[in-house]
Amino acid sequence: FQTEIKSGNDVLHIENLSKKYGDTLLFENLYLDMKREDKTALIGENGRGKTTLFRILMDKVENNTGIKVLGKNVFIGYYDQEQSNLCDEKTILDEVWDDFPNLTTTEIRNYLASFLFTGDDVFKEISLLSGGEKCKINLLKLMLSKANLLLLDEPTNHLDIMSREALEDAILSYDGTLIVISHDRYFLNKVINKIVELQENGLKTYLGNYNYYMDKKANPNR
């Protein structure tokens, strides 16, 4: 992953944010500040609204109260665990090319080859791909976007060990800012330096990796 434009030091400011659907409250009283090159995990119980928070940050869902402000020159890249941004009827080549029309056929084929799509593979329809192959297409598109704020929703699901390790290495060398939703503790221990736990009544921050977070949860007074 590379960034095309360097963001300002202040990447994201969230203040008094809340979201509910009908009478169901997902969360309220969220406060968060993120700085450039923060590598943060967003964790919390299932159904608490982690993916919804991502969608609020991208203006795809409206919050009920509060504000969220992106910093100067912040450009978001989003990895959707549902792969809903892929078109089943397109070929692999067209899926990437339609999003990045300024690239040549040779450039796109070279990029696809680095993700192990070679020869006639590039003419396969998206609908015929496995979950892991769809993951790789989305990760390639994310890489080509050169965004400086990555929102990754369960990025290691469906990836084999080698692909997961390649993703870890790519994130470690990334000079932008990262927020990731993941249940992969090995992944979080390797790439994360801050844990933010989403609770109904706010966010709680832990300055460390997943092991540090688990230790603090088990021994809060230590």
HUNORTA-V280270 format. One record per residue. PHI is phi in whole degrees, 0 to 359 (999 if undefined). Layout:
phi=<PHI & PHI>
//
This chain:
phi=<999 & 227 & 258 & 279 & 233 & 282 & 282 & 292 & 293 & 269 & 266 & 210 & 231 & 241 & 219 & 54 & 280 & 216 & 210 & 217 & 245 & 63 & 267 & 267 & 272 & 277 & 198 & 208 & 62 & 273 & 231 & 201 & 235 & 239 & 254 & 303 & 76 & 298 & 239 & 243 & 258 & 257 & 236 & 161 & 296 & 300 & 86 & 281 & 114 & 296 & 294 & 300 & 298 & 303 & 291 & 295 & 297 & 264 & 65 & 265 & 225 & 269 & 280 & 277 & 222 & 88 & 226 & 224 & 233 & 274 & 286 & 292 & 58 & 266 & 235 & 270 & 244 & 240 & 253 & 262 & 297 & 277 & 56 & 288 & 272 & 268 & 261 & 301 & 279 & 278 & 281 & 303 & 300 & 291 & 302 & 281 & 296 & 296 & 276 & 227 & 292 & 282 & 279 & 278 & 302 & 297 & 298 & 294 & 296 & 294 & 297 & 297 & 297 & 292 & 257 & 72 & 256 & 237 & 55 & 285 & 305 & 292 & 262 & 293 & 282 & 304 & 299 & 268 & 275 & 284 & 300 & 294 & 293 & 296 & 304 & 295 & 298 & 293 & 292 & 297 & 298 & 295 & 298 & 291 & 291 & 55 & 293 & 253 & 226 & 262 & 249 & 248 & 254 & 53 & 289 & 268 & 301 & 77 & 274 & 284 & 299 & 296 & 293 & 295 & 294 & 295 & 295 & 302 & 296 & 296 & 291 & 297 & 265 & 285 & 262 & 259 & 246 & 226 & 234 & 230 & 260 & 201 & 254 & 271 & 294 & 293 & 299 & 295 & 296 & 275 & 248 & 256 & 241 & 207 & 248 & 241 & 265 & 274 & 243 & 300 & 250 & 147 & 250 & 240 & 255 & 235 & 272 & 176 & 271 & 293 & 299 & 298 & 300 & 295 & 295 & 292 & 293 & 282 & 228 & 297 & 261 & 272>
//
